Amino acid sequence: MRSKPHAEFRREAYGLDPLQETSLVVSQARMLVGVAPLLADAAMRAYAIKGEAAPGVPLGASAVGPWKGTTSKELPTAVWEFLSGCTGLPGSETGARKAVAYIGFGSTDHRMREAAWGKQHKEVLKRLTAACRLQRYRIITQEESLDAETAQDMLFVAGDVPHEILFRHCALSIHHGGCGTTHAAAIAGCPQVILPVQFDNPLWATAITELKVGLALHVITDEKEDLLRPTVGDIAKAMRKSRDCLHQAAAVSEHLQGSMETAMGEAMVACGVKIS
């Protein structure tokens, strides 16, 4: 999906006018980053213990909670029909979660995945679907490349859907570790399995493992030795372990939903913004 121009996005999502030219000195500004302090802090602590720099984190930035736009709060009828035909997830307290795994890699297209994972990047997707079949999970995806590889009885290719709503009904979200997808799954209380691709993906993979709301699987390839990991068995094992994350994921979801407004307010006050 192509990104909208910045001015159009500001107007539609937040009702804001386009940015005007400003004489603000950048060195005096304070950067606000739309991420949850809980997730960011968990990852930063882990990197600090290892003595490594955290990827994709601007120095001096303040985490203010994920941005909340005015996206649609309803799932398309076709998505509801697919979910209604899926088996309920055993152990789901509300019964709302289905034995369905979301698979999506956001803005990381096949070229980015090939650059990160090598020529066997398509095999990774095949192994994900094979593991879902082993675990008897049906799949909902925004990856059209899965359409030709997977039996139609277990796959639904969705269009533009609000993740924060969809993930409330999924047993698991398998994705690249993008900031938006990670936060949407965490807010929805959906366990995650992250296969980092690039940039800040490892940061969010670290966050969800530290918070025990999911697992990370790092793709390892060696074309000379015909090596590719994770195997189908590795992925299936991670999927089974993710079920143990349901309770903790629900607790993290409750915390995030209760703290999003507080984090934004505290950051704005710290920056000298008066809130009426």
QUIUR-V395561 format. One record per pair of residues at least 12 apart in sequence whose C-alpha atoms are under 10 Angstrom apart, sorted by sequence separation. I is the first residue (numbers start at 1). GAP is how many residues later the second one is. D is the distance in whole Angstrom. If there is no record, write none. Layout:
i=I gap=GAP d=D
i=I gap=GAP d=D
This chain:
i=6 gap=12 d=8
i=7 gap=12 d=7
i=84 gap=12 d=10
i=86 gap=12 d=6
i=87 gap=12 d=6
i=88 gap=12 d=9
i=110 gap=12 d=8
i=144 gap=12 d=10
i=145 gap=12 d=10
i=173 gap=12 d=7
i=182 gap=12 d=9
i=193 gap=12 d=8
i=194 gap=12 d=9
i=204 gap=12 d=9
i=205 gap=12 d=9
i=217 gap=12 d=9
i=218 gap=12 d=7
i=219 gap=12 d=9
i=6 gap=13 d=9
i=44 gap=13 d=9
i=83 gap=13 d=10
i=85 gap=13 d=9
i=86 gap=13 d=7
i=87 gap=13 d=8
i=139 gap=13 d=10
i=143 gap=13 d=10
i=144 gap=13 d=7
i=172 gap=13 d=9
i=173 gap=13 d=10
i=192 gap=13 d=9
i=205 gap=13 d=9
i=217 gap=13 d=7
i=40 gap=14 d=10
i=83 gap=14 d=9
i=84 gap=14 d=9
i=86 gap=14 d=7
i=138 gap=14 d=10
i=139 gap=14 d=9
i=140 gap=14 d=8
i=141 gap=14 d=8
i=142 gap=14 d=9
i=143 gap=14 d=7
i=144 gap=14 d=9
i=167 gap=14 d=10
i=194 gap=14 d=9
i=202 gap=14 d=9
i=83 gap=15 d=7
i=138 gap=15 d=8
i=139 gap=15 d=6
i=140 gap=15 d=6
i=141 gap=15 d=6
i=142 gap=15 d=6
i=143 gap=15 d=8
i=144 gap=15 d=9
i=170 gap=15 d=9
i=177 gap=15 d=9
i=193 gap=15 d=9
i=194 gap=15 d=9
i=83 gap=16 d=9
i=138 gap=16 d=5
i=139 gap=16 d=5
i=140 gap=16 d=5
i=141 gap=16 d=5
i=142 gap=16 d=5
i=143 gap=16 d=9
i=164 gap=16 d=10
i=168 gap=16 d=10
i=177 gap=16 d=9
i=178 gap=16 d=9
i=192 gap=16 d=8
i=193 gap=16 d=9
i=202 gap=16 d=9
i=40 gap=17 d=9
i=83 gap=17 d=8
i=129 gap=17 d=8
i=133 gap=17 d=10
i=137 gap=17 d=8
i=138 gap=17 d=6
i=139 gap=17 d=6
i=140 gap=17 d=6
i=141 gap=17 d=6
i=142 gap=17 d=6
i=163 gap=17 d=9
i=164 gap=17 d=9
i=167 gap=17 d=7
i=168 gap=17 d=8
i=172 gap=17 d=10
i=173 gap=17 d=7
i=174 gap=17 d=9
i=175 gap=17 d=8
i=176 gap=17 d=9
i=177 gap=17 d=5
i=191 gap=17 d=9
i=192 gap=17 d=9
i=217 gap=17 d=8
i=82 gap=18 d=10
i=125 gap=18 d=9
i=128 gap=18 d=10
i=133 gap=18 d=10
i=136 gap=18 d=9
i=137 gap=18 d=10
i=138 gap=18 d=8
i=139 gap=18 d=8
i=140 gap=18 d=7
i=141 gap=18 d=8
i=142 gap=18 d=8
i=163 gap=18 d=7
i=166 gap=18 d=9
i=167 gap=18 d=6
i=168 gap=18 d=10
i=170 gap=18 d=9
i=171 gap=18 d=10
i=172 gap=18 d=6
i=173 gap=18 d=6
i=174 gap=18 d=6
i=175 gap=18 d=7
i=176 gap=18 d=5
i=177 gap=18 d=7
i=178 gap=18 d=8
i=217 gap=18 d=8
i=126 gap=19 d=10
i=142 gap=19 d=9
i=163 gap=19 d=10
i=164 gap=19 d=9
i=165 gap=19 d=9
i=166 gap=19 d=9
i=167 gap=19 d=9
i=168 gap=19 d=9
i=169 gap=19 d=9
i=170 gap=19 d=10
i=171 gap=19 d=6
i=172 gap=19 d=5
i=173 gap=19 d=5
i=174 gap=19 d=5
i=175 gap=19 d=5
i=176 gap=19 d=5
i=177 gap=19 d=6
i=178 gap=19 d=9
i=182 gap=19 d=9
i=216 gap=19 d=10
i=125 gap=20 d=9
i=126 gap=20 d=8
i=129 gap=20 d=9
i=130 gap=20 d=9
i=163 gap=20 d=10
i=164 gap=20 d=5
i=165 gap=20 d=9
i=167 gap=20 d=9
i=168 gap=20 d=5
i=169 gap=20 d=10
i=170 gap=20 d=7
i=171 gap=20 d=7
i=172 gap=20 d=6
i=173 gap=20 d=6
i=174 gap=20 d=6
i=175 gap=20 d=6
i=176 gap=20 d=5
i=177 gap=20 d=8
i=178 gap=20 d=9
i=192 gap=20 d=10
i=193 gap=20 d=9
i=194 gap=20 d=8
i=195 gap=20 d=9
i=196 gap=20 d=8
i=104 gap=21 d=10
i=125 gap=21 d=7
i=129 gap=21 d=7
i=133 gap=21 d=8
i=163 gap=21 d=6
i=164 gap=21 d=7
i=167 gap=21 d=6
i=168 gap=21 d=7
i=169 gap=21 d=8
i=170 gap=21 d=9
i=171 gap=21 d=9
i=172 gap=21 d=7
i=173 gap=21 d=8
i=174 gap=21 d=8
i=175 gap=21 d=8
i=176 gap=21 d=6
i=177 gap=21 d=9
i=178 gap=21 d=9
i=179 gap=21 d=8
i=183 gap=21 d=9
i=191 gap=21 d=9
i=192 gap=21 d=7
i=193 gap=21 d=6
i=194 gap=21 d=6
i=195 gap=21 d=6
i=196 gap=21 d=8
i=197 gap=21 d=9
i=217 gap=21 d=8
i=40 gap=22 d=10
i=41 gap=22 d=9
i=103 gap=22 d=9
i=129 gap=22 d=10
i=132 gap=22 d=9
i=162 gap=22 d=9
i=163 gap=22 d=7
i=164 gap=22 d=9
i=165 gap=22 d=10
i=166 gap=22 d=8
i=167 gap=22 d=8
i=168 gap=22 d=6
i=175 gap=22 d=9
i=176 gap=22 d=8
i=177 gap=22 d=10
i=178 gap=22 d=7
i=179 gap=22 d=7
i=182 gap=22 d=7
i=186 gap=22 d=8
i=191 gap=22 d=5
i=192 gap=22 d=4
i=193 gap=22 d=5
i=194 gap=22 d=5
i=195 gap=22 d=5
i=196 gap=22 d=6
i=197 gap=22 d=8
i=216 gap=22 d=8
i=40 gap=23 d=7
i=122 gap=23 d=9
i=126 gap=23 d=7
i=164 gap=23 d=7
i=165 gap=23 d=7
i=167 gap=23 d=6
i=177 gap=23 d=8
i=178 gap=23 d=6
i=181 gap=23 d=10
i=182 gap=23 d=8
i=190 gap=23 d=8
i=191 gap=23 d=5
i=192 gap=23 d=6
i=193 gap=23 d=6
i=194 gap=23 d=6
i=195 gap=23 d=6
i=196 gap=23 d=8
i=215 gap=23 d=7
i=33 gap=24 d=9
i=39 gap=24 d=9
i=122 gap=24 d=9
i=125 gap=24 d=9
i=126 gap=24 d=8
i=163 gap=24 d=10
i=164 gap=24 d=6
i=166 gap=24 d=10
i=167 gap=24 d=9
i=176 gap=24 d=10
i=177 gap=24 d=4
i=178 gap=24 d=9
i=179 gap=24 d=9
i=180 gap=24 d=10
i=189 gap=24 d=8
i=190 gap=24 d=9
i=191 gap=24 d=8
i=192 gap=24 d=8
i=193 gap=24 d=7
i=194 gap=24 d=8
i=195 gap=24 d=7
i=214 gap=24 d=9
i=215 gap=24 d=9
i=33 gap=25 d=9
i=37 gap=25 d=8
i=38 gap=25 d=9
i=40 gap=25 d=10
i=103 gap=25 d=8
i=125 gap=25 d=10
i=129 gap=25 d=9
i=163 gap=25 d=9
i=164 gap=25 d=9
i=176 gap=25 d=6
i=177 gap=25 d=7
i=178 gap=25 d=9
i=179 gap=25 d=7
i=182 gap=25 d=9
i=183 gap=25 d=10
i=214 gap=25 d=9
i=32 gap=26 d=10
i=36 gap=26 d=10
i=37 gap=26 d=5
i=39 gap=26 d=9
i=103 gap=26 d=9
i=129 gap=26 d=9
i=140 gap=26 d=10
i=164 gap=26 d=10
i=175 gap=26 d=10
i=176 gap=26 d=9
i=177 gap=26 d=8
i=178 gap=26 d=7
i=179 gap=26 d=10
i=182 gap=26 d=8
i=215 gap=26 d=8
i=31 gap=27 d=8
i=35 gap=27 d=9
i=36 gap=27 d=6
i=37 gap=27 d=7
i=38 gap=27 d=9
i=101 gap=27 d=10
i=177 gap=27 d=6
i=178 gap=27 d=9
i=186 gap=27 d=8
i=214 gap=27 d=8
i=215 gap=27 d=7
i=31 gap=28 d=9
i=32 gap=28 d=9
i=33 gap=28 d=6
i=34 gap=28 d=9
i=35 gap=28 d=5
i=36 gap=28 d=6
i=37 gap=28 d=6
i=101 gap=28 d=10
i=176 gap=28 d=9
i=177 gap=28 d=6
i=185 gap=28 d=10
i=186 gap=28 d=9
i=214 gap=28 d=6
i=31 gap=29 d=7
i=32 gap=29 d=6
i=33 gap=29 d=6
i=34 gap=29 d=6
i=35 gap=29 d=6
i=36 gap=29 d=4
i=37 gap=29 d=9
i=176 gap=29 d=9
i=177 gap=29 d=9
i=213 gap=29 d=8
i=214 gap=29 d=9
i=30 gap=30 d=7
i=31 gap=30 d=5
i=32 gap=30 d=5
i=33 gap=30 d=5
i=34 gap=30 d=5
i=35 gap=30 d=5
i=36 gap=30 d=6
i=140 gap=30 d=9
i=175 gap=30 d=10
i=177 gap=30 d=10
i=212 gap=30 d=9
i=213 gap=30 d=10
i=214 gap=30 d=9
i=215 gap=30 d=9
i=30 gap=31 d=7
i=31 gap=31 d=6
i=32 gap=31 d=6
i=33 gap=31 d=6
i=34 gap=31 d=5
i=35 gap=31 d=5
i=36 gap=31 d=9
i=101 gap=31 d=7
i=139 gap=31 d=9
i=177 gap=31 d=9
i=213 gap=31 d=9
i=214 gap=31 d=6
i=30 gap=32 d=8
i=31 gap=32 d=9
i=32 gap=32 d=6
i=33 gap=32 d=8
i=34 gap=32 d=4
i=35 gap=32 d=8
i=100 gap=32 d=9
i=138 gap=32 d=10
i=141 gap=32 d=10
i=212 gap=32 d=9
i=213 gap=32 d=5
i=214 gap=32 d=9
i=31 gap=33 d=10
i=32 gap=33 d=9
i=33 gap=33 d=8
i=34 gap=33 d=5
i=99 gap=33 d=10
i=110 gap=33 d=10
i=137 gap=33 d=10
i=138 gap=33 d=10
i=139 gap=33 d=10
i=140 gap=33 d=10
i=141 gap=33 d=10
i=212 gap=33 d=6
i=213 gap=33 d=7
i=33 gap=34 d=9
i=34 gap=34 d=9
i=109 gap=34 d=9
i=137 gap=34 d=9
i=139 gap=34 d=10
i=211 gap=34 d=9
i=212 gap=34 d=9
i=213 gap=34 d=9
i=214 gap=34 d=9
i=100 gap=35 d=10
i=101 gap=35 d=10
i=102 gap=35 d=10
i=110 gap=35 d=9
i=137 gap=35 d=9
i=195 gap=35 d=9
i=212 gap=35 d=10
i=213 gap=35 d=6
i=214 gap=35 d=8
i=99 gap=36 d=9
i=100 gap=36 d=9
i=101 gap=36 d=6
i=102 gap=36 d=9
i=103 gap=36 d=7
i=104 gap=36 d=9
i=105 gap=36 d=9
i=106 gap=36 d=8
i=209 gap=36 d=10
i=212 gap=36 d=7
i=213 gap=36 d=5
i=99 gap=37 d=7
i=100 gap=37 d=5
i=101 gap=37 d=6
i=102 gap=37 d=6
i=103 gap=37 d=6
i=104 gap=37 d=6
i=105 gap=37 d=8
i=106 gap=37 d=9
i=211 gap=37 d=8
i=212 gap=37 d=8
i=213 gap=37 d=9
i=99 gap=38 d=5
i=100 gap=38 d=5
i=101 gap=38 d=5
i=102 gap=38 d=5
i=103 gap=38 d=5
i=104 gap=38 d=6
i=105 gap=38 d=7
i=211 gap=38 d=8
i=213 gap=38 d=9
i=98 gap=39 d=9
i=99 gap=39 d=7
i=100 gap=39 d=6
i=101 gap=39 d=6
i=102 gap=39 d=6
i=103 gap=39 d=7
i=104 gap=39 d=6
i=177 gap=39 d=9
i=213 gap=39 d=8
i=98 gap=40 d=9
i=99 gap=40 d=9
i=100 gap=40 d=7
i=101 gap=40 d=8
i=102 gap=40 d=9
i=103 gap=40 d=7
i=104 gap=40 d=10
i=174 gap=40 d=10
i=176 gap=40 d=10
i=212 gap=40 d=9
i=213 gap=40 d=10
i=102 gap=41 d=10
i=173 gap=41 d=9
i=174 gap=41 d=10
i=175 gap=41 d=10
i=176 gap=41 d=10
i=208 gap=41 d=9
i=211 gap=41 d=8
i=104 gap=42 d=10
i=172 gap=42 d=9
i=174 gap=42 d=10
i=193 gap=42 d=9
i=103 gap=43 d=9
i=193 gap=45 d=7
i=128 gap=46 d=9
i=192 gap=46 d=9
i=193 gap=46 d=7
i=192 gap=47 d=9
i=89 gap=48 d=9
i=191 gap=48 d=9
i=193 gap=48 d=10
i=87 gap=49 d=9
i=193 gap=49 d=7
i=87 gap=50 d=9
i=191 gap=50 d=10
i=192 gap=50 d=7
i=86 gap=51 d=9
i=87 gap=51 d=9
i=191 gap=51 d=6
i=192 gap=51 d=10
i=86 gap=52 d=7
i=190 gap=52 d=9
i=191 gap=52 d=7
i=14 gap=53 d=10
i=86 gap=53 d=10
i=102 gap=53 d=10
i=190 gap=53 d=10
i=191 gap=53 d=9
i=192 gap=53 d=9
i=14 gap=54 d=9
i=15 gap=54 d=10
i=100 gap=54 d=9
i=101 gap=54 d=10
i=102 gap=54 d=10
i=103 gap=54 d=10
i=191 gap=54 d=6
i=192 gap=54 d=10
i=13 gap=55 d=9
i=14 gap=55 d=6
i=15 gap=55 d=9
i=83 gap=55 d=9
i=100 gap=55 d=9
i=190 gap=55 d=9
i=191 gap=55 d=6
i=13 gap=56 d=5
i=14 gap=56 d=7
i=82 gap=56 d=10
i=83 gap=56 d=10
i=189 gap=56 d=9
i=190 gap=56 d=7
i=191 gap=56 d=9
i=12 gap=57 d=9
i=13 gap=57 d=5
i=82 gap=57 d=10
i=83 gap=57 d=9
i=189 gap=57 d=7
i=190 gap=57 d=10
i=191 gap=57 d=9
i=192 gap=57 d=9
i=12 gap=58 d=8
i=13 gap=58 d=7
i=82 gap=58 d=9
i=189 gap=58 d=9
i=190 gap=58 d=10
i=191 gap=58 d=6
i=10 gap=59 d=9
i=12 gap=59 d=9
i=189 gap=59 d=8
i=190 gap=59 d=6
i=191 gap=59 d=9
i=9 gap=60 d=10
i=189 gap=60 d=5
i=190 gap=60 d=8
i=79 gap=61 d=9
i=102 gap=61 d=10
i=188 gap=61 d=8
i=189 gap=61 d=5
i=187 gap=62 d=9
i=188 gap=62 d=8
i=189 gap=62 d=8
i=190 gap=62 d=10
i=113 gap=63 d=10
i=186 gap=63 d=7
i=187 gap=63 d=9
i=189 gap=63 d=7
i=190 gap=63 d=8
i=102 gap=64 d=9
i=185 gap=64 d=9
i=186 gap=64 d=8
i=187 gap=64 d=10
i=188 gap=64 d=9
i=189 gap=64 d=5
i=102 gap=65 d=8
i=174 gap=65 d=9
i=186 gap=65 d=10
i=187 gap=65 d=7
i=188 gap=65 d=6
i=189 gap=65 d=8
i=101 gap=66 d=9
i=173 gap=66 d=10
i=186 gap=66 d=7
i=187 gap=66 d=4
i=188 gap=66 d=9
i=100 gap=67 d=10
i=102 gap=67 d=10
i=172 gap=67 d=8
i=186 gap=67 d=6
i=187 gap=67 d=8
i=189 gap=67 d=10
i=86 gap=68 d=9
i=101 gap=68 d=10
i=102 gap=68 d=7
i=108 gap=68 d=8
i=171 gap=68 d=9
i=185 gap=68 d=9
i=186 gap=68 d=9
i=187 gap=68 d=9
i=188 gap=68 d=9
i=97 gap=69 d=10
i=100 gap=69 d=8
i=101 gap=69 d=6
i=102 gap=69 d=8
i=103 gap=69 d=9
i=104 gap=69 d=8
i=105 gap=69 d=8
i=106 gap=69 d=8
i=107 gap=69 d=9
i=173 gap=69 d=10
i=184 gap=69 d=10
i=186 gap=69 d=10
i=187 gap=69 d=6
i=188 gap=69 d=9
i=97 gap=70 d=9
i=98 gap=70 d=9
i=99 gap=70 d=9
i=100 gap=70 d=5
i=101 gap=70 d=6
i=102 gap=70 d=6
i=103 gap=70 d=6
i=104 gap=70 d=7
i=105 gap=70 d=5
i=106 gap=70 d=7
i=108 gap=70 d=9
i=172 gap=70 d=7
i=183 gap=70 d=10
i=186 gap=70 d=8
i=187 gap=70 d=6
i=97 gap=71 d=7
i=98 gap=71 d=6
i=99 gap=71 d=7
i=100 gap=71 d=6
i=101 gap=71 d=5
i=102 gap=71 d=5
i=103 gap=71 d=5
i=104 gap=71 d=5
i=105 gap=71 d=5
i=106 gap=71 d=9
i=107 gap=71 d=8
i=124 gap=71 d=10
i=171 gap=71 d=9
i=172 gap=71 d=8
i=186 gap=71 d=10
i=82 gap=72 d=10
i=96 gap=72 d=8
i=97 gap=72 d=4
i=98 gap=72 d=5
i=99 gap=72 d=6
i=100 gap=72 d=7
i=101 gap=72 d=6
i=102 gap=72 d=6
i=103 gap=72 d=6
i=104 gap=72 d=7
i=105 gap=72 d=8
i=106 gap=72 d=7
i=171 gap=72 d=8
i=82 gap=73 d=9
i=83 gap=73 d=9
i=96 gap=73 d=6
i=97 gap=73 d=5
i=98 gap=73 d=6
i=99 gap=73 d=8
i=100 gap=73 d=9
i=101 gap=73 d=7
i=102 gap=73 d=8
i=103 gap=73 d=9
i=104 gap=73 d=10
i=105 gap=73 d=8
i=106 gap=73 d=10
i=172 gap=73 d=10
i=183 gap=73 d=9
i=187 gap=73 d=10
i=82 gap=74 d=7
i=95 gap=74 d=9
i=96 gap=74 d=8
i=97 gap=74 d=6
i=98 gap=74 d=9
i=106 gap=74 d=9
i=172 gap=74 d=9
i=96 gap=75 d=10
i=97 gap=75 d=9
i=106 gap=75 d=8
i=171 gap=75 d=8
i=82 gap=76 d=10
i=105 gap=76 d=9
i=79 gap=77 d=8
i=104 gap=77 d=9
i=78 gap=78 d=9
i=79 gap=78 d=9
i=79 gap=79 d=7
i=92 gap=79 d=9
i=117 gap=79 d=10
i=78 gap=80 d=8
i=79 gap=80 d=9
i=89 gap=80 d=9
i=116 gap=80 d=9
i=117 gap=80 d=8
i=88 gap=81 d=9
i=89 gap=81 d=9
i=90 gap=81 d=10
i=116 gap=81 d=6
i=117 gap=81 d=10
i=76 gap=82 d=9
i=79 gap=82 d=9
i=88 gap=82 d=10
i=89 gap=82 d=7
i=115 gap=82 d=9
i=116 gap=82 d=7
i=75 gap=83 d=10
i=76 gap=83 d=9
i=83 gap=83 d=10
i=88 gap=83 d=9
i=113 gap=83 d=10
i=114 gap=83 d=9
i=115 gap=83 d=9
i=76 gap=84 d=9
i=113 gap=84 d=6
i=75 gap=85 d=9
i=76 gap=85 d=7
i=84 gap=85 d=10
i=112 gap=85 d=8
i=113 gap=85 d=9
i=75 gap=86 d=6
i=76 gap=86 d=10
i=80 gap=86 d=9
i=83 gap=86 d=8
i=112 gap=86 d=8
i=74 gap=87 d=8
i=75 gap=87 d=7
i=79 gap=87 d=9
i=83 gap=87 d=9
i=72 gap=88 d=10
i=73 gap=88 d=9
i=74 gap=88 d=7
i=75 gap=88 d=9
i=72 gap=89 d=8
i=73 gap=89 d=7
i=80 gap=89 d=10
i=105 gap=89 d=10
i=108 gap=89 d=8
i=71 gap=90 d=9
i=72 gap=90 d=7
i=73 gap=90 d=10
i=75 gap=90 d=7
i=101 gap=90 d=10
i=102 gap=90 d=9
i=103 gap=90 d=10
i=105 gap=90 d=9
i=108 gap=90 d=8
i=71 gap=91 d=7
i=73 gap=91 d=8
i=74 gap=91 d=7
i=75 gap=91 d=7
i=101 gap=91 d=10
i=105 gap=91 d=9
i=73 gap=92 d=7
i=74 gap=92 d=9
i=101 gap=92 d=10
i=105 gap=92 d=9
i=71 gap=93 d=10
i=72 gap=93 d=9
i=73 gap=93 d=10
i=97 gap=93 d=9
i=124 gap=95 d=8
i=121 gap=98 d=9
i=134 gap=98 d=9
i=134 gap=99 d=9
i=121 gap=100 d=9
i=131 gap=100 d=9
i=132 gap=100 d=9
i=135 gap=100 d=10
i=117 gap=101 d=10
i=118 gap=101 d=10
i=120 gap=101 d=8
i=131 gap=101 d=5
i=135 gap=101 d=7
i=117 gap=102 d=7
i=118 gap=102 d=9
i=119 gap=102 d=9
i=120 gap=102 d=9
i=127 gap=102 d=10
i=128 gap=102 d=9
i=130 gap=102 d=7
i=131 gap=102 d=7
i=134 gap=102 d=7
i=135 gap=102 d=9
i=137 gap=102 d=10
i=116 gap=103 d=9
i=117 gap=103 d=7
i=118 gap=103 d=7
i=119 gap=103 d=10
i=120 gap=103 d=8
i=127 gap=103 d=8
i=128 gap=103 d=9
i=129 gap=103 d=9
i=130 gap=103 d=9
i=131 gap=103 d=9
i=132 gap=103 d=9
i=133 gap=103 d=9
i=3 gap=104 d=10
i=116 gap=104 d=10
i=117 gap=104 d=7
i=118 gap=104 d=8
i=119 gap=104 d=8
i=124 gap=104 d=8
i=127 gap=104 d=7
i=128 gap=104 d=7
i=131 gap=104 d=6
i=132 gap=104 d=7
i=135 gap=104 d=8
i=1 gap=105 d=9
i=2 gap=105 d=9
i=116 gap=105 d=10
i=117 gap=105 d=9
i=118 gap=105 d=8
i=123 gap=105 d=9
i=124 gap=105 d=8
i=127 gap=105 d=5
i=128 gap=105 d=10
i=130 gap=105 d=9
i=131 gap=105 d=5
i=135 gap=105 d=8
i=1 gap=106 d=8
i=120 gap=106 d=9
i=124 gap=106 d=8
i=126 gap=106 d=9
i=127 gap=106 d=9
i=128 gap=106 d=10
i=129 gap=106 d=10
i=130 gap=106 d=9
i=131 gap=106 d=9
i=120 gap=107 d=9
i=121 gap=107 d=9
i=124 gap=107 d=9
i=127 gap=107 d=10
i=128 gap=107 d=7
i=129 gap=107 d=10
i=131 gap=107 d=10
i=132 gap=107 d=8
i=120 gap=108 d=8
i=123 gap=108 d=10
i=124 gap=108 d=9
i=127 gap=108 d=8
i=128 gap=108 d=8
i=131 gap=108 d=8
i=127 gap=109 d=9
i=118 gap=110 d=10
i=117 gap=111 d=9
i=124 gap=111 d=10
i=66 gap=113 d=9
i=67 gap=113 d=9
i=66 gap=114 d=8
i=67 gap=116 d=10
i=66 gap=117 d=7
i=65 gap=118 d=9
i=66 gap=118 d=9
i=66 gap=121 d=10
i=101 gap=138 d=9
i=56 gap=142 d=10
i=36 gap=143 d=10
i=39 gap=143 d=9
i=55 gap=143 d=9
i=56 gap=143 d=6
i=57 gap=143 d=8
i=35 gap=144 d=8
i=39 gap=144 d=8
i=55 gap=144 d=7
i=56 gap=144 d=5
i=34 gap=145 d=9
i=35 gap=145 d=9
i=55 gap=145 d=5
i=56 gap=145 d=9
i=34 gap=146 d=9
i=54 gap=146 d=8
i=55 gap=146 d=8
i=56 gap=146 d=9
i=57 gap=146 d=9
i=35 gap=147 d=10
i=36 gap=147 d=8
i=39 gap=147 d=9
i=55 gap=147 d=7
i=56 gap=147 d=8
i=35 gap=148 d=8
i=54 gap=148 d=9
i=55 gap=148 d=6
i=34 gap=149 d=10
i=54 gap=149 d=7
i=55 gap=149 d=10
i=36 gap=150 d=10
i=36 gap=151 d=10
i=92 gap=151 d=9
i=54 gap=152 d=10
i=91 gap=152 d=8
i=90 gap=153 d=9
i=91 gap=153 d=10
i=93 gap=153 d=9
i=89 gap=154 d=9
i=92 gap=154 d=8
i=93 gap=154 d=9
i=91 gap=155 d=9
i=92 gap=155 d=9
i=47 gap=156 d=9
i=91 gap=156 d=10
i=46 gap=157 d=9
i=1 gap=158 d=10
i=1 gap=159 d=8
i=43 gap=159 d=9
i=44 gap=159 d=8
i=47 gap=159 d=9
i=43 gap=160 d=6
i=44 gap=160 d=10
i=46 gap=160 d=7
i=47 gap=160 d=10
i=42 gap=161 d=10
i=43 gap=161 d=7
i=45 gap=161 d=10
i=46 gap=161 d=8
i=42 gap=162 d=9
i=43 gap=162 d=8
i=44 gap=162 d=9
i=45 gap=162 d=9
i=40 gap=163 d=8
i=43 gap=163 d=5
i=44 gap=163 d=8
i=46 gap=163 d=10
i=39 gap=164 d=9
i=40 gap=164 d=8
i=42 gap=164 d=8
i=43 gap=164 d=4
i=46 gap=164 d=8
i=39 gap=165 d=8
i=42 gap=165 d=5
i=43 gap=165 d=8
i=45 gap=165 d=9
i=39 gap=166 d=10
i=40 gap=166 d=9
i=41 gap=166 d=8
i=42 gap=166 d=8
i=43 gap=166 d=9
i=39 gap=167 d=9
i=40 gap=167 d=7
i=42 gap=167 d=9
i=43 gap=167 d=7
i=39 gap=168 d=5
i=40 gap=168 d=10
i=42 gap=168 d=6
i=43 gap=168 d=9
i=38 gap=169 d=9
i=39 gap=169 d=7
i=41 gap=169 d=10
i=42 gap=169 d=7
i=39 gap=171 d=9
i=39 gap=172 d=8
i=38 gap=173 d=9
i=66 gap=190 d=9
i=65 gap=191 d=8
i=65 gap=192 d=10
i=68 gap=192 d=9
i=67 gap=193 d=9
i=68 gap=193 d=10
i=65 gap=194 d=8
i=66 gap=194 d=7
i=67 gap=194 d=10
i=64 gap=195 d=10
i=65 gap=195 d=5
i=66 gap=195 d=10
i=64 gap=196 d=8
i=65 gap=196 d=8
i=64 gap=197 d=9
i=65 gap=197 d=8
i=66 gap=197 d=9
i=67 gap=197 d=9
i=64 gap=198 d=8
i=65 gap=198 d=6
i=66 gap=198 d=9
i=64 gap=199 d=5
i=65 gap=199 d=6
i=63 gap=200 d=8
i=64 gap=200 d=5
i=65 gap=200 d=10
i=62 gap=201 d=9
i=63 gap=201 d=8
i=64 gap=201 d=8
i=62 gap=202 d=10
i=64 gap=202 d=8
i=65 gap=202 d=9
i=64 gap=203 d=6
i=62 gap=204 d=10
i=63 gap=204 d=8
i=64 gap=204 d=8
i=62 gap=205 d=7
i=62 gap=206 d=10
i=62 gap=208 d=10
i=62 gap=209 d=10
i=39 gap=213 d=9
i=38 gap=214 d=9
i=38 gap=217 d=9
i=39 gap=217 d=9
i=38 gap=218 d=8
i=37 gap=219 d=9
i=36 gap=220 d=7
i=38 gap=221 d=9
i=37 gap=222 d=9
i=36 gap=223 d=9
i=37 gap=223 d=9
i=36 gap=224 d=7
i=35 gap=225 d=9
i=34 gap=226 d=10
i=37 gap=226 d=8
i=36 gap=227 d=8
i=35 gap=228 d=10
i=36 gap=228 d=10
i=34 gap=229 d=10
i=35 gap=229 d=10
i=34 gap=230 d=9
i=33 gap=231 d=10
i=32 gap=232 d=9
i=33 gap=234 d=10
i=32 gap=235 d=8
i=31 gap=236 d=10
i=32 gap=236 d=9
i=30 gap=237 d=10
i=30 gap=238 d=10
i=32 gap=239 d=9
i=30 gap=240 d=9
i=31 gap=240 d=9
i=30 gap=241 d=7
i=29 gap=242 d=9
